Amino acid sequence: MKAADIPIITALDTVAGAMRTVVRTPTVKGELSGRLAELLPEPYQRYCRPCDAVHPSEQAFRIASLRAGLQLQPGTSPPVLEPIPDFSPAQRVPEQLDVIRGYLRLFGPATPKLAAAYLDAPVRDITDRWPSDVVEVTVDGEKRWVLAEDADRLTAGAARTTRLLGPFDPYLQLRDRSLLVRDPASAKTLWPVLGRPGAVLVDGEVAGTWRPRKSGKKLTVEVGPWRSVDRQAVEEQAARLAAHRGVVLAAVRVN
């Protein structure tokens, strides 16, 4: 696309338009790809070694699908795409789809560099689109920004509660992990390269880790606390987890 001097938005709109033309009823992904190969000009095609065929770029295909108003039918293999009911393309990005604002709302206060790391985007792209309605705050001596409408939430205080967060809960996806866990050894335990545990959250602070152990219809929750925790509160959360998974809580083991 770049070599052909085609702007990315133009490219996505072109692919999305062709997709809408093809997918008027549920359509298998491979069939859609084949039709796009017929409809789209050469810059949109690439040779795929695994398929030993020329077809539209996979990344453009994936990104343009939502822009085209398509969704996957659950449980289909091979994948089947179908039109999203009552879908109409947006003329501008709705606030709820502005990923930078979403990041600041969920993970602020933050910096463009932290947002770029989370969104896997160049810092310059984030800086160019940084919201104007932000206010500056200081976190551990560093300048950060938060949406002005969210500034009052910074002084609300921690929620007095105990929760078992899943390994990939958004709260644990912060790139500035030292704000959540200052001890390097504990951080290494919570964020290993493979096989992450969940986090025991007490009053807004990570107080340890937990892992589920399932045997048949029974669930055991193993907890590794870093400080004193309310066992009854942890057991209540473990019981909720077991009920959600449709199994029986056998035990909560605190190591």
HELIX and SHEET records of a PDB file:
HELIX    1   1 ILE A    8  VAL A   22  1                                  15    
HELIX    2   2 LYS A   29  LEU A   39  1                                  11    
HELIX    3   3 GLU A   42  TYR A   44  5                                   3    
HELIX    4   4 GLU A   58  ARG A   67  1                                  10    
HELIX    5   5 GLU A   95  LEU A   97  5                                   3    
HELIX    6   6 VAL A   99  PHE A  107  1                                   9    
HELIX    7   7 PRO A  112  LEU A  119  1                                   8    
HELIX    8   8 VAL A  123  ASP A  128  1                                   6    
HELIX    9   9 ALA A  148  THR A  155  5                                   8    
HELIX   10  10 PRO A  170  GLN A  173  5                                   4    
HELIX   11  11 ARG A  177  LEU A  179  5                                   3    
HELIX   12  12 PRO A  184  LEU A  190  1                                   7    
HELIX   13  13 ARG A  231  ARG A  245  1                                  15    
SHEET    1   A 3 THR A  27  VAL A  28  0                                        
SHEET    2   A 3 VAL A  80  PRO A  83 -1                                        
SHEET    3   A 3 LEU A  70  LEU A  72 -1                                        
SHEET    1   B 2 GLN A  45  CYS A  48  0                                        
SHEET    2   B 2 ALA A  53  PRO A  56 -1                                        
SHEET    1   C 2 VAL A 134  VAL A 139  0                                        
SHEET    2   C 2 GLU A 142  LEU A 147 -1                                        
SHEET    1   D 5 THR A 162  LEU A 165  0                                        
SHEET    2   D 5 GLY A 198  VAL A 202 -1                                        
SHEET    3   D 5 GLU A 205  SER A 215 -1                                        
SHEET    4   D 5 LYS A 218  PRO A 225 -1                                        
SHEET    5   D 5 VAL A 248  VAL A 254  1                                        
END                                                                             
